[in-house]
Amino acid sequence: MPFITTNKTMAVLSAIVVLLSAALFADEKHLSVYSPVAVYTVPVFDRGGREYIGLLELLEPLGRVSSESQGARWGLRYNALNAEFVASRTRAKIHGRDFDLPAPFLVENARGLIPLNSLNEVLPRFIGTAVNFHESARRLFIGGVGTQVSFQLDTNEPPHLNLNFSAPVNPSISTEPGRLRMVFKRDPIVSPGSQSISFDNKVITQASYSENNGDAELDIAANEPLMASFTNTRKTIIVAPVQRATPKNGSAATSGTGEQNPSSPPPAANAAPTPRRTLVVVDPAHGGDERGAALTDAIPEKNVTLGFARLLRHELELRNFAVILLRDGDTTLTLDQRANAANVAHGGIYISLHAVSQGTGAGVYAALLPIEGPSNGAFHAWNAAQAPVLAVSKIVSAAIVSEMQKREFPARASSASLRPLNNLLMPAVAVELAPGENGVADLTSANYQQRAASAMADGVALVRDHLGVQQ
């Protein structure tokens, strides 16, 4: 009988996976896309000395899209708009109008690739909205999205720098001698106007902005070690020296001119510590060679689940969850590979996403476990690994259904023998998205998927206290 290990063994495996992933993907090129309906990344490929991107992958999270390849000709339908391309040709047609690409169109394994530097011209023809493409940094902004940042230095003792953002942010933060580094991988941060700002202060001396390979970065230079904390619902980051004395409670801070400034926020040492975040493992079902159900003649289930997963990731991150996708492309994964990857990640909750062309709304499932032998110490029977947390899985399922029903989204909770739910050590549910009032077309609608994803994220947030935290 197969068994699954837990505790220290899983922690070691998790560390190995993280190190291997960092080594394999550190230099991988990608484009970050920021839009009102989705924030996502798309891989960038080098072909013939130029950078290319998959057109289907670019448009998939934004609307209903399908493609068809016939020899050298490659066609794409986005919502009600048709486009035609020919491999190795620069001339193309979108919505009945000819235009020229800056480099030949490519077709690889039925995937259509366009030059990356064509996005400012090509994308508005599909979506009808202006875009702002930072080509050198591979960052694409759609529909006027963008998070502004401003700086306010308080020169009290100890000094502290307030970074005020126009929307909540969630950067990764690291420190090294003389530097605090914030990397924004999914926040649409835009330049503050100057790439470098100097401060007339002996401790905090400079703030600089840069962007590269889809990420934005803010670096704070100082002559002492720094720490950062969040406040104002993550719209403000306070940067201050580590282990410095702070004003006593009730004392008014003073500005550099000696005038009282009672509105100044307390320095970072007085701020509440940022809590550890619950990790959500989102698993878009199928992928690669496994297409899943044929929702229509042109739409396989694997495409719908991936777009849905990206929207759900965005909604969860807005609620301060850490999120990983078990696949963020057209990748083939077995059920055992999915279960192993999720267990190694030590997530607080696992969510599997499916789609079906029949019925309405959504079905939310917890595992229906087979009868297995008892656990053996630190080992659990593979097909009953879910048993210790099944009660929590049902709590999560009920919360998601409740939030969906509040939005008049037909939803029902039940149990099913649906792998890999029963192989998981963390609470786990599967959500099967069904059509809405517009029929199967809803399954590829970003608005419909976003509505479901928002309800699901609210449901998970309601039961956050029942879930584990990221280690």
C-alpha positions in Angstrom: 0.0 0.0 0.0 1.5 3.4 -1.0 2.2 5.8 1.9 2.9 9.5 2.0 5.4 11.1 4.4 4.8 14.3 6.4 6.5 16.8 8.8 10.3 17.0 8.5 10.6 14.8 5.4 8.1 17.1 3.6 9.9 20.2 4.8 13.2 18.9 3.2 11.4 18.1 0.0 9.9 21.5 -0.1 13.3 23.2 0.3 14.7 21.1 -2.5 11.8 22.0 -4.8 12.2 25.7 -4.1 16.0 25.6 -4.8 15.5 23.7 -8.0 12.7 26.0 -9.2 14.9 29.1 -8.5 17.8 27.6 -10.5 15.6 26.6 -13.5 13.4 29.6 -13.8 15.5 32.5 -12.5 16.4 33.7 -16.1 13.1 32.8 -17.8 11.8 35.7 -19.8 8.1 36.7 -19.3 5.7 39.5 -19.9 3.6 40.8 -17.1 0.1 41.9 -18.1 -2.0 44.3 -15.9 -5.7 44.7 -16.8 -8.9 45.5 -14.9 -10.0 41.9 -15.2 -6.8 39.9 -14.7 -3.1 40.2 -13.8 -1.0 37.5 -15.3 2.3 36.5 -16.9 3.0 35.1 -20.4 6.3 33.4 -21.4 8.5 35.2 -23.9 10.5 33.3 -26.5 13.7 34.1 -28.4 13.3 33.3 -32.1 15.8 34.5 -34.8 17.2 37.2 -32.6 13.8 38.6 -31.7 11.4 38.2 -28.8 8.0 36.6 -29.5 4.9 35.9 -27.5 1.9 33.5 -27.9 -1.1 35.5 -29.1 -3.7 33.0 -27.8 -2.0 33.0 -24.3 -2.0 36.8 -24.3 -5.7 37.2 -25.1 -7.1 34.2 -23.2 -7.6 35.8 -19.8 -9.2 38.9 -21.4 -12.1 37.3 -23.2 -13.5 34.4 -25.3 -10.8 33.2 -27.6 -10.1 30.2 -29.8 -7.6 29.4 -32.6 -7.3 27.2 -35.6 -4.2 26.2 -37.6 -4.4 24.9 -41.2 -1.0 24.5 -42.7 0.8 27.9 -42.8 -2.5 29.7 -42.1 -3.4 30.4 -38.5 -6.8 31.9 -37.5 -7.9 33.4 -34.2 -11.3 34.4 -32.9 -11.5 36.8 -30.0 -15.1 37.5 -28.8 -16.8 38.5 -32.1 -13.6 39.5 -33.9 -11.7 37.3 -36.4 -8.0 37.5 -37.3 -5.9 35.7 -39.9 -2.1 35.2 -39.9 0.3 33.3 -42.2 3.5 31.7 -41.0 6.7 33.4 -42.0 4.7 36.4 -43.4 4.5 39.9 -41.9 1.2 40.8 -43.5 -1.9 39.9 -41.3 -5.6 40.7 -41.1 -7.6 41.7 -38.0 -11.3 42.4 -38.3 -11.1 42.6 -42.0 -8.2 45.1 -42.1 -4.7 44.5 -43.3 -1.7 45.5 -41.3 2.0 44.7 -41.1 4.0 43.1 -38.3 7.6 44.3 -37.6 8.8 40.7 -38.0 7.3 37.4 -39.5 4.5 35.6 -37.8 5.5 32.2 -36.5 3.5 29.0 -35.9 4.9 26.3 -33.6 2.9 23.3 -32.6 -0.3 25.1 -33.6 0.7 28.0 -31.4 0.7 31.4 -33.1 3.6 33.7 -32.1 3.8 37.5 -32.7 6.8 39.8 -32.2 6.8 41.2 -28.7 7.5 44.7 -30.1 4.2 44.6 -32.0 1.9 44.7 -29.0 1.3 48.4 -29.0 -0.1 48.0 -32.5 -1.7 44.6 -32.4 -3.5 44.4 -29.0 -5.7 47.6 -29.3 -7.1 46.1 -32.6 -8.4 43.2 -30.6 -9.6 44.8 -27.3 -10.5 48.3 -28.5 -8.6 49.8 -25.6 -5.4 51.8 -25.5 -2.4 50.0 -24.0 0.8 51.2 -22.4 3.7 48.8 -23.2 7.0 49.1 -21.4 8.9 47.0 -24.0 12.3 47.0 -22.4 10.9 45.8 -19.0 8.2 43.5 -20.6 5.3 45.1 -18.7 2.0 45.7 -20.4 -0.7 48.0 -18.9 -4.3 47.8 -20.3 -7.2 50.2 -19.7 -5.4 52.8 -17.7 -4.5 50.5 -14.7 -1.5 51.6 -12.7 -0.6 52.0 -9.0 1.1 55.3 -8.2 3.7 55.7 -5.4 4.8 58.8 -3.5 7.5 59.3 -0.8 7.3 61.1 2.5 10.4 61.3 4.7 9.9 62.1 8.4 13.3 63.2 9.8 12.3 62.6 13.5 14.5 60.3 15.5 14.4 57.7 14.4 13.7 58.8 10.8 11.3 56.8 8.7 10.2 56.9 5.1 6.5 56.5 4.2 5.8 54.9 0.8 2.2 55.7 -0.1 0.5 53.7 -2.8 -2.8 54.4 -4.6 -3.9 50.8 -4.1 -2.9 47.9 -1.8 0.4 46.3 -2.7 2.1 43.0 -2.0 5.8 43.1 -2.7 8.5 40.6 -1.7 10.9 42.4 0.6 14.5 41.6 1.3 17.4 43.4 3.0 21.1 43.5 2.7 23.8 45.9 4.1 22.8 49.5 3.1 19.8 48.4 1.1 16.1 47.4 1.5 14.7 45.9 -1.7 11.0 45.6 -2.7 10.1 43.6 -5.8 6.5 43.9 -7.2 5.7 40.9 -9.3 2.0 41.3 -9.6 1.3 44.9 -8.6 1.0 47.4 -11.5 3.4 49.9 -10.0 4.4 52.7 -12.3 7.4 55.0 -12.1 7.1 57.8 -9.5 8.4 60.2 -12.2 12.0 60.1 -11.3 14.1 56.9 -11.3 16.0 58.1 -8.3 15.1 60.4 -5.4 17.7 61.6 -2.9 16.9 62.6 0.7 18.8 65.1 2.9 19.1 62.6 5.7 22.1 60.8 7.3 20.3 57.5 7.7 17.9 57.1 4.8 19.6 58.5 1.8 17.9 57.5 -1.5 15.0 55.7 -3.1 15.3 54.4 -6.6 12.9 52.8 -9.1 13.6 50.2 -11.8 11.7 47.6 -13.8 12.9 44.5 -15.7 11.5 41.2 -17.0 8.0 41.9 -15.9 8.8 43.1 -12.4 9.0 46.6 -10.8 11.5 47.3 -8.0 11.9 49.9 -5.3 15.3 50.1 -3.5 15.9 52.2 -0.4 19.5 53.1 0.4 20.6 53.8 3.9 23.6 53.9 6.3 21.9 51.6 8.8 20.0 48.3 8.5 16.3 48.9 7.6 13.0 47.1 8.2 9.6 47.6 6.5 6.1 47.2 7.8 2.6 47.6 6.3 -0.2 49.9 7.4 -3.3 51.5 5.9 -4.6 48.2 4.6 -1.3 47.6 2.7 -1.5 51.0 0.9 1.4 52.3 3.0 4.9 50.8 3.6 6.9 52.3 6.4 10.7 51.9 6.2 12.7 52.7 9.3 16.0 51.7 10.9 16.1 48.4 12.8 16.5 48.5 16.6 16.2 52.3 17.1 14.5 54.0 20.0 11.0 55.2 19.2 9.0 58.1 20.7 7.1 57.2 23.9 3.3 56.7 23.5 1.5 60.0 23.4 4.6 62.1 22.5 4.3 64.3 19.5 6.8 63.7 16.7 8.8 66.8 15.5 9.7 67.7 12.0 13.3 68.6 10.9 12.4 72.3 11.6 11.5 71.6 15.2 7.8 72.1 14.6 5.4 69.6 16.0 3.9 67.2 13.5 1.2 65.2 15.4 -0.1 63.6 12.1 3.1 61.7 11.5 2.6 58.0 11.7 4.7 56.0 14.2 7.9 54.5 12.9 8.1 50.9 11.8 9.2 49.6 15.2 5.8 50.6 16.6 3.8 49.1 13.7 2.1 45.8 14.1 4.1 42.9 12.5 2.9 41.7 9.2 1.2 38.3 9.8 2.3 35.2 7.9 0.1 34.6 4.9 -1.9 31.5 4.1 -0.7 29.7 1.0 -3.4 28.7 -1.5 -2.5 26.0 -4.1 -4.7 26.6 -7.1 -4.7 23.7 -9.6 -6.2 24.3 -13.1 -7.4 20.8 -14.1 -6.0 19.1 -17.2 -3.5 20.7 -19.5 -1.0 19.7 -22.2 -1.9 16.4 -23.7 -5.0 16.1 -21.5 -7.6 18.5 -23.0 -10.4 17.6 -20.5 -14.0 17.9 -21.6 -14.9 19.4 -25.0 -17.0 22.3 -23.8 -17.6 23.2 -27.5 -16.0 22.0 -30.7 -13.3 24.7 -30.3 -13.0 25.1 -26.5 -11.3 22.4 -24.4 -11.7 22.4 -20.6 -8.0 22.9 -20.1 -8.2 26.4 -21.5 -11.1 27.5 -19.4 -9.5 26.2 -16.1 -6.2 28.0 -16.7 -7.9 31.4 -17.4 -10.2 30.8 -14.4 -7.1 30.0 -12.2 -5.3 33.2 -13.1 -8.4 35.3 -12.1 -8.8 33.4 -8.9 -5.1 33.9 -8.1 -5.6 37.7 -8.5 -8.7 37.7 -6.3 -6.9 35.7 -3.5 -3.9 37.9 -3.6 -6.1 41.0 -3.2 -7.2 39.4 0.1 -3.6 38.9 1.2 -3.2 35.2 0.4 0.0 33.8 -1.1 -0.9 31.8 -4.2 0.8 29.3 -6.5 -0.6 27.7 -9.6 0.4 24.1 -10.2 0.5 25.0 -13.9 0.6 28.5 -15.4 0.8 27.2 -19.0 -0.3 24.3 -21.2 1.5 21.7 -19.2 0.8 18.0 -18.8 0.7 16.8 -15.1 -0.5 13.5 -13.8 -2.8 13.3 -10.8 0.0 12.0 -8.6 2.3 14.8 -9.7 -0.3 17.3 -8.8 -0.8 15.8 -5.4 2.9 15.5 -4.7 3.6 19.1 -5.8 0.7 20.4 -3.6 1.8 18.4 -0.5 5.5 19.5 -0.9 4.3 23.2 -1.1 2.7 22.9 2.4 -0.3 24.9 1.4 -3.1 26.0 3.8 -5.7 25.0 1.2 -5.8 23.3 -2.2 -8.4 24.3 -4.9 -8.9 22.3 -8.0 -10.7 24.0 -10.9 -12.8 22.2 -13.5 -15.4 23.3 -16.1 -18.5 21.6 -17.5 -20.9 22.6 -20.3 -24.0 21.2 -18.6 -25.9 22.6 -15.7 -25.6 26.1 -14.2 -23.5 27.9 -11.6 -20.9 25.8 -9.8 -20.5 22.6 -7.9 -18.1 22.6 -4.9 -16.8 19.2 -3.8 -14.9 17.8 -0.9 -13.3 14.4 -1.0 -15.3 11.1 -0.7 -12.7 8.8 0.8 -12.3 5.1 0.3 -11.9 2.7 3.2 -8.2 2.4 3.9 -6.0 0.9 6.6 -4.8 2.9 9.6 -2.0 5.4 9.4 1.5 4.2 10.3 3.1 6.8 12.5 4.4 9.7 10.3 3.0 7.9 7.3 -0.5 8.2 5.9 -2.2 5.9 3.4 -2.0 7.6 0.0 -5.7 7.3 -0.9 -6.8 8.5 2.6 -4.3 11.3 3.2 -7.2 13.8 3.3 -8.8 12.1 6.2 -7.3 14.2 9.1 -8.4 17.5 7.4 -11.6 16.4 5.7 -13.8 18.3 8.2 -12.0 21.6 7.4 -12.4 20.9 3.7 -16.1 20.7 4.1 -16.1 24.0 6.1 -14.3 25.6 3.1 -16.7 24.1 0.7 -19.7 25.4 2.6 -18.2 28.9 2.9 -17.6 29.1 -0.9 -21.1 28.0 -1.7 -22.5 30.5 0.8 -20.6 33.4 -0.9 -21.6 32.3 -4.3 -25.2 32.1 -3.4 -25.1 35.6 -1.9 -24.2 36.8 -5.4 -27.1 34.8 -6.8 -24.6 32.4 -8.3 -26.2 28.9 -8.3 -23.9 26.7 -6.2 -24.1 23.5 -4.3 -21.8 21.5 -2.0 -21.3 17.8 -2.1 -18.7 15.1 -1.8 -17.1 13.2 -4.7 -14.5 10.6 -5.4 -12.4 13.1 -7.4 -8.7 12.7 -7.4 -6.3 14.1 -6.3 -8.5 15.4 -3.4 -8.1 12.3 -1.3 -4.3 12.3 -1.7 -3.8 15.7 -0.1 -2.6 16.5 3.4 -4.1 20.0 3.5 -7.8 20.9 3.3 -8.9 20.5 -0.4 -11.9 21.3 -2.5 -12.7 21.1 -6.2 -14.9 23.7 -7.9 -16.6 22.8 -11.2 -17.7 25.9 -13.1 -20.9 25.5 -15.1 -22.5 28.0 -17.6 -24.6 31.0 -16.5 -27.6 32.6 -18.2 -25.7 33.1 -21.4 -24.9 29.4 -21.8 -21.5 27.9 -22.6 -20.3 31.3 -23.7 -20.1 32.3 -20.1 -17.4 29.7 -19.4 -14.9 31.8 -21.5 -16.2 35.2 -20.2 -13.6 37.0 -18.0 -16.5 38.8 -16.3 -18.3 35.6 -15.5 -15.2 33.9 -14.2 -14.2 36.9 -12.2 -17.6 37.0 -10.5 -17.1 33.4 -9.5 -13.5 33.9 -8.5 -14.4 36.8 -6.3 -17.0 34.8 -4.4 -14.6 31.9 -4.0 -11.9 34.2 -2.6 -14.3 35.7 -0.1 -15.4 32.2 1.0 -11.8 31.2 1.6 -11.1 34.4 3.4 -14.0 33.8 5.8 -12.5 30.6 7.0 -8.8 31.8 7.0 -8.5 30.9 10.7 -9.1 27.2 10.0 -6.3 27.1 7.5 -2.5 26.8 8.0 0.0 29.5 7.2 2.9 29.6 4.8 6.0 28.2 6.4 
